[in-house]
Amino acid sequence: MSTNQRDIEELEKIQQQQHAQLFAELPRAVGLFKADLYLYQGSWLPPHILLGAMQLQTHFKHRSTDIFLSSFMKTGTTWLRSLMFTTLNRSRFDFSDHPLLRYGPHGCFPVVDVYQSTGYPIGDSEDLSFPRLFASHFAHNVLPASITDPSSGCKFVYVCRDPKDVVVSLWHFILKLRPKELPPVSFDQVFKAFCEGVTEYGPYWDHVLGFWKAAHESPDKILFFKYEDIKSDPEAHVKKLAEFMGVPISVQEEDNGMVKKIAEFCSFEHLTSLEINKTGFQKITSEYGIPNHAFFRRGEVGDWKSHLTKEMKEQIDRITHDKLKDSGLTIGATPES
């Protein structure tokens, strides 16, 4: 064994000891997927994501032109990935031979959340589109200050969604991915955990508020979207994305129908019809991956009405009202008096 190899193994052994000590010290809760959750800097994270956060904070090398898609789980991330990538790269790729057709939304730009035991190459990557696009579910305060500080030059696109639809979508996602050897999770279990804030990347409301407040402080660096608004007018939001990412839609492109082409190409109907999104697979870690079809379900606004009881609806609306009051942000309905 070479000296270099011994040094690497020794470093890995030290890191494993440090990680074990960290897990022993942090508050722990039962996770809904497979692993337990640990409370780290105000967010509940599974082990490989917690270590990813630490790795990101320590090793990520940003560029001033980097653009991040940030969101809580199941709030429209897959759709925004498609819209951002297609809008930014519309002059590079023809719609008939587009990376989305071959790799799917999650294969077009990387997520920075997952721990890489072989090092952290993402920050040094040269083969990404320029500006580089990254995706993350981390809360604003968990991301490195080196990229969230407005002076970094980095930009963020954030999307939130009515929490009643989020919890329904989250439950269906868990059903698809929870290992068969584990007992199934009921909707009541997921609803309770979500309301208590003890789900992956939760609490949801804290996640949204962190980016909402940051967006008000630095509106030129954070573009804050609501899923429902994008659904009501996708083309208007394509133009907002283009402007924000530094590639505004030209008059000629507008006249040639480019905005409509992007919106239709990235529509739920088109994405779900693609073979890559029916049969493809996203490798998350060396031991874990997610089939592409799991990222798609219905994409509807108000689907919660088929799942939540009147009492559930009122409970989640009360939490939303209490959490967001005085913030200037409204999501979903106002609780009934």
Backbone torsions as a table, in degrees:
resi	resn	phi	psi	omega
1	MET	NA	132.7	-179.0
2	SER	-72.6	160.6	177.9
3	THR	-61.6	-40.2	-179.8
4	ASN	-62.4	-42.5	178.9
5	GLN	-64.1	-40.5	178.8
6	ARG	-64.3	-38.3	179.4
7	ASP	-64.3	-41.8	179.7
8	ILE	-63.5	-45.8	-179.4
9	GLU	-64.6	-37.3	178.5
10	GLU	-66.4	-40.9	177.9
11	LEU	-63.2	-43.1	179.0
12	GLU	-62.8	-37.1	179.1
13	LYS	-66.0	-41.1	178.4
14	ILE	-64.8	-42.4	179.5
15	GLN	-63.1	-41.6	179.2
16	GLN	-61.6	-39.0	178.2
17	GLN	-66.3	-41.3	178.5
18	GLN	-65.3	-40.5	179.7
19	HIS	-65.7	-41.9	179.7
20	ALA	-61.6	-40.2	178.5
21	GLN	-65.7	-41.3	178.6
22	LEU	-61.1	-47.7	-179.2
23	PHE	-61.9	-33.5	-179.5
24	ALA	-70.1	-25.3	-174.8
25	GLU	-93.7	-23.4	-174.7
26	LEU	-84.5	149.0	172.7
27	PRO	-58.6	142.3	-175.3
28	ARG	-127.8	147.2	177.0
29	ALA	-142.1	161.4	179.2
30	VAL	-76.1	126.9	179.4
31	GLY	-85.1	162.8	-177.6
32	LEU	-91.6	-16.0	-179.9
33	PHE	-92.4	-89.0	-177.4
34	LYS	-133.1	-48.5	-175.8
35	ALA	-90.7	157.8	171.9
36	ASP	-67.5	164.8	178.0
37	LEU	-111.5	147.7	178.8
38	TYR	-125.3	137.8	-178.5
39	LEU	-84.3	108.9	-176.1
40	TYR	-125.8	115.7	179.6
41	GLN	51.7	40.7	175.2
42	GLY	87.2	-1.2	-179.7
43	SER	-119.8	140.7	175.4
44	TRP	-86.8	118.8	-173.8
45	LEU	-132.0	140.3	171.8
46	PRO	-71.9	163.3	-172.8
47	PRO	-53.9	-48.5	-174.8
48	HIS	-69.8	-22.0	176.7
49	ILE	-84.5	-38.6	176.4
50	LEU	-59.6	-46.6	178.6
51	LEU	-66.0	-32.5	175.9
52	GLY	-63.6	-38.4	178.1
53	ALA	-62.9	-44.9	179.3
54	MET	-64.1	-41.2	179.9
55	GLN	-64.9	-42.9	178.5
56	LEU	-61.4	-45.7	-178.7
57	GLN	-63.2	-29.1	-174.8
58	THR	-93.4	-38.5	-166.5
59	HIS	-116.3	-15.1	-173.5
60	PHE	-66.0	130.6	179.4
61	LYS	-108.3	102.7	-176.3
62	HIS	-83.9	163.5	168.9
63	ARG	-120.5	152.1	-175.9
64	SER	-64.2	-16.9	-178.8
65	THR	-96.2	0.3	-178.1
66	ASP	-63.1	143.4	177.0
67	ILE	-126.0	129.7	-177.9
68	PHE	-112.7	135.3	167.9
69	LEU	-93.9	114.9	-179.2
70	SER	-116.1	142.2	-177.9
71	SER	-170.8	159.8	167.1
72	PHE	-80.8	160.8	179.6
73	MET	-59.9	140.2	172.2
74	LYS	64.8	38.0	178.3
75	THR	-115.0	5.5	180.0
76	GLY	118.4	17.8	-176.0
77	THR	-59.5	-45.0	-176.9
78	THR	-61.4	-43.7	178.7
79	TRP	-63.9	-45.7	-179.7
80	LEU	-65.6	-34.9	174.8
81	ARG	-55.7	-48.3	-177.7
82	SER	-63.4	-47.6	-178.6
83	LEU	-63.2	-44.2	-178.4
84	MET	-65.2	-48.7	-177.3
85	PHE	-63.5	-45.1	-177.2
86	THR	-68.3	-41.0	179.5
87	THR	-66.2	-45.9	-177.7
88	LEU	-65.4	-36.2	-172.9
89	ASN	-107.7	23.9	-174.1
90	ARG	-64.7	-23.8	178.9
91	SER	-87.7	-10.5	-177.0
92	ARG	-93.3	-33.2	-170.9
93	PHE	-124.8	138.4	174.1
94	ASP	-84.0	145.2	-177.4
95	PHE	-63.2	-23.6	-178.7
96	SER	-81.0	-16.3	179.2
97	ASP	-140.1	66.7	-170.2
98	HIS	-106.7	144.9	177.9
99	PRO	-55.6	-30.6	178.0
100	LEU	-61.2	-30.5	-180.0
101	LEU	-71.8	-28.2	-176.0
102	ARG	-98.5	-33.6	-172.2
103	TYR	-116.2	-16.6	-175.8
104	GLY	77.1	166.9	-176.9
105	PRO	-56.4	-40.7	-175.9
106	HIS	-78.4	-9.9	177.4
107	GLY	-95.6	-2.4	-174.4
108	CYS	-89.4	-27.2	169.3
109	PHE	-153.1	149.0	-165.5
110	PRO	-78.8	154.8	170.4
111	VAL	-93.6	142.0	-174.6
112	VAL	-104.3	9.3	-171.1
113	ASP	-83.0	-25.6	-166.5
114	VAL	-91.1	135.9	179.0
115	TYR	-64.4	133.0	177.6
116	GLN	-111.2	108.3	-176.5
117	SER	-68.9	-16.5	-178.4
118	THR	-94.9	13.4	-178.2
119	GLY	116.7	-174.2	-177.7
120	TYR	-129.3	81.1	-173.7
121	PRO	-80.8	-15.1	-171.8
122	ILE	-57.9	-42.8	-178.2
123	GLY	-64.4	-17.3	-180.0
124	ASP	-104.4	3.6	-172.3
125	SER	-63.2	133.5	-179.9
126	GLU	-106.6	-9.1	-172.2
127	ASP	-101.3	15.5	176.3
128	LEU	-88.2	164.3	177.0
129	SER	-64.4	158.7	179.2
130	PHE	-120.2	124.6	-2.0
131	PRO	-61.3	155.0	-179.8
132	ARG	-73.4	139.8	176.3
133	LEU	-109.3	135.3	175.8
134	PHE	-134.1	154.9	177.2
135	ALA	-122.4	147.7	178.8
136	SER	-156.9	146.3	171.8
137	HIS	-101.3	1.9	-177.9
138	PHE	-64.4	144.3	173.0
139	ALA	-64.3	159.3	-175.8
140	HIS	-57.8	-41.1	-176.8
141	ASN	-76.0	-15.1	177.5
142	VAL	-83.4	-29.0	178.2
143	LEU	-64.2	150.5	-179.3
144	PRO	-59.8	138.9	177.0
145	ALA	-61.1	-24.0	-179.4
146	SER	-63.8	-24.0	179.1
147	ILE	-107.6	-25.2	179.9
148	THR	-83.2	-20.5	175.7
149	ASP	-64.9	127.3	-178.4
150	PRO	-53.8	-27.3	-179.1
151	SER	-69.5	-14.2	-179.6
152	SER	-68.6	-24.4	-175.8
153	GLY	87.2	-15.2	-178.7
154	CYS	-65.4	146.8	179.0
155	LYS	-117.4	154.7	-179.5
156	PHE	-131.7	135.3	168.7
157	VAL	-108.1	122.3	-177.6
158	TYR	-119.3	139.0	177.6
159	VAL	-128.6	132.3	174.5
160	CYS	-119.8	174.7	-173.9
161	ARG	-155.2	155.9	175.2
162	ASP	-50.5	121.2	-176.5
163	PRO	-60.2	-23.6	178.6
164	LYS	-66.6	-38.0	175.7
165	ASP	-75.2	-32.4	179.2
166	VAL	-62.1	-46.3	-176.0
167	VAL	-67.3	-34.4	177.2
168	VAL	-66.7	-46.7	179.9
169	SER	-64.1	-37.9	178.5
170	LEU	-62.9	-42.7	179.4
171	TRP	-60.7	-46.5	179.4
172	HIS	-63.8	-36.8	178.5
173	PHE	-64.5	-43.3	178.6
174	ILE	-62.8	-41.5	179.4
175	LEU	-58.7	-36.8	-179.0
176	LYS	-72.6	-31.3	-169.9
177	LEU	-107.9	-16.8	-178.2
178	ARG	-64.9	130.4	-177.9
179	PRO	-54.6	141.6	-176.5
180	LYS	-62.5	-27.3	-177.5
181	GLU	-75.0	-12.0	178.5
182	LEU	-94.1	149.2	178.3
183	PRO	-63.8	148.1	-179.1
184	PRO	-63.9	154.9	179.6
185	VAL	-103.8	129.4	179.8
186	SER	-81.0	160.6	176.7
187	PHE	-63.1	-35.9	178.4
188	ASP	-59.9	-39.8	179.0
189	GLN	-63.7	-46.2	-179.2
190	VAL	-66.4	-41.5	179.4
191	PHE	-61.0	-45.3	-179.6
192	LYS	-62.4	-47.2	-179.6
193	ALA	-63.2	-40.4	-179.9
194	PHE	-63.8	-46.1	180.0
195	CYS	-64.3	-32.2	178.2
196	GLU	-81.4	-9.3	178.4
197	GLY	85.4	4.6	-174.1
198	VAL	-99.7	67.5	172.5
199	THR	-133.4	167.0	-180.0
200	GLU	-50.1	125.8	179.1
201	TYR	72.0	-0.2	-178.2
202	GLY	-74.5	170.9	6.0
203	PRO	-74.8	144.7	-177.1
204	TYR	-60.2	-47.1	-173.8
205	TRP	-66.0	-36.5	176.6
206	ASP	-65.3	-37.9	179.0
207	HIS	-60.4	-49.3	-179.2
208	VAL	-64.1	-45.5	-177.4
209	LEU	-63.2	-36.3	179.4
210	GLY	-58.8	-44.8	179.7
211	PHE	-76.9	-33.3	178.3
212	TRP	-61.8	-46.6	179.6
213	LYS	-66.1	-41.4	179.2
214	ALA	-64.8	-36.0	179.3
215	ALA	-66.0	-34.5	178.2
216	HIS	-71.8	-32.5	178.9
217	GLU	-77.0	-31.2	-178.0
218	SER	-138.5	69.9	-176.6
219	PRO	-64.1	-20.7	178.2
220	ASP	-81.0	-9.6	-178.0
221	LYS	-111.3	-19.1	-178.8
222	ILE	-130.4	120.1	177.1
223	LEU	-100.3	113.7	-172.5
224	PHE	-102.6	120.4	-178.7
225	PHE	-115.9	153.9	165.7
226	LYS	-109.5	134.8	-178.5
227	TYR	-54.8	-42.4	-177.3
228	GLU	-62.9	-36.2	178.9
229	ASP	-68.0	-39.5	178.9
230	ILE	-64.8	-41.1	179.2
231	LYS	-61.3	-36.7	-176.3
232	SER	-74.7	-25.1	-179.3
233	ASP	-155.6	75.8	-177.7
234	PRO	-59.1	-38.5	-175.4
235	GLU	-66.0	-38.6	177.9
236	ALA	-63.0	-36.0	-179.2
237	HIS	-77.7	-27.0	171.9
238	VAL	-61.7	-43.2	179.7
239	LYS	-66.7	-37.1	176.8
240	LYS	-65.2	-42.7	177.8
241	LEU	-60.8	-45.8	-178.1
242	ALA	-60.3	-45.2	179.5
243	GLU	-62.6	-46.4	-176.7
244	PHE	-65.1	-38.2	-177.4
245	MET	-82.7	1.2	175.2
246	GLY	86.9	16.1	178.4
247	VAL	-131.1	64.0	-174.5
248	PRO	-58.7	149.5	177.5
249	ILE	-69.3	125.7	179.5
250	SER	-80.1	164.5	177.2
251	VAL	-59.8	-41.2	-179.8
252	GLN	-64.0	-42.0	178.1
253	GLU	-63.4	-41.1	178.5
254	GLU	-60.4	-45.5	-179.4
255	ASP	-65.3	-31.5	-178.5
256	ASN	-85.6	3.1	176.2
257	GLY	79.0	22.1	-177.4
258	MET	-61.5	-42.0	-178.0
259	VAL	-61.0	-45.1	178.8
260	LYS	-64.0	-39.1	179.0
261	LYS	-61.4	-44.0	179.3
262	ILE	-63.5	-46.9	-178.6
263	ALA	-60.9	-41.7	-179.4
264	GLU	-72.7	-39.0	179.9
265	PHE	-63.3	-34.2	-177.7
266	CYS	-98.3	8.9	-178.7
267	SER	-67.0	156.2	178.7
268	PHE	-56.9	-41.8	-177.8
269	GLU	-62.6	-42.4	-178.7
270	HIS	-73.2	-44.0	-178.2
271	LEU	-61.7	-41.6	-178.6
272	THR	-72.5	-15.9	179.1
273	SER	-84.9	-12.5	-175.6
274	LEU	-75.9	139.3	-178.8
275	GLU	-60.7	-37.5	-178.9
276	ILE	-61.3	-31.9	-179.4
277	ASN	-87.6	-3.3	174.5
278	LYS	-98.6	-34.5	-172.3
279	THR	-122.7	-13.1	-176.0
280	GLY	-71.3	173.2	-172.9
281	PHE	-147.4	134.6	178.0
282	GLN	-106.3	119.3	177.9
283	LYS	-80.8	120.5	-178.0
284	ILE	-94.5	-51.7	173.2
285	THR	-130.6	-179.2	179.5
286	SER	-64.9	-19.6	-176.3
287	GLU	-115.0	-2.5	-170.4
288	TYR	-143.4	137.9	177.5
289	GLY	-147.7	169.2	-178.0
290	ILE	-129.7	127.9	175.4
291	PRO	-66.3	140.4	-176.0
292	ASN	-57.9	-34.3	-177.2
293	HIS	-64.0	-21.3	-179.1
294	ALA	-68.2	-21.1	-178.7
295	PHE	-79.3	-8.5	-177.1
296	PHE	-118.2	140.1	172.2
297	ARG	-137.7	-89.4	-178.7
298	ARG	-122.6	-33.5	178.1
299	GLY	67.0	23.1	-175.8
300	GLU	-93.8	155.4	172.5
301	VAL	-92.7	129.2	177.7
302	GLY	88.8	13.3	178.9
303	ASP	-64.7	-18.8	179.4
304	TRP	-57.9	-24.9	-176.7
305	LYS	-62.8	-21.1	179.5
306	SER	-89.7	-2.6	-173.4
307	HIS	-127.6	-35.4	-174.2
308	LEU	-90.1	138.4	171.0
309	THR	-75.6	168.5	178.2
310	LYS	-58.5	-40.4	-179.3
311	GLU	-66.7	-39.7	178.0
312	MET	-63.6	-45.0	-179.9
313	LYS	-59.3	-45.5	-178.8
314	GLU	-66.9	-37.5	179.8
315	GLN	-64.1	-46.7	-176.6
316	ILE	-72.1	-31.6	175.8
317	ASP	-67.6	-37.2	177.4
318	ARG	-64.0	-44.4	179.6
319	ILE	-61.3	-44.4	-179.6
320	THR	-61.1	-45.2	179.8
321	HIS	-61.8	-46.4	-177.4
322	ASP	-66.8	-39.1	-177.7
323	LYS	-71.6	-36.6	-172.5
324	LEU	-99.5	-4.2	-176.9
325	LYS	-59.3	142.1	-179.2
326	ASP	72.3	1.9	179.7
327	SER	-89.8	-21.4	-175.3
328	GLY	87.7	-1.5	-179.2
329	LEU	-103.6	135.6	173.7
330	THR	-123.7	135.3	176.0
331	ILE	-135.4	128.4	179.5
332	GLY	73.0	-159.0	-173.7
333	ALA	-91.0	155.6	172.5
334	THR	-75.5	136.4	-177.4
335	PRO	-62.7	145.0	-179.2
336	GLU	-73.3	139.0	-179.6
337	SER	-81.2	NA	NA
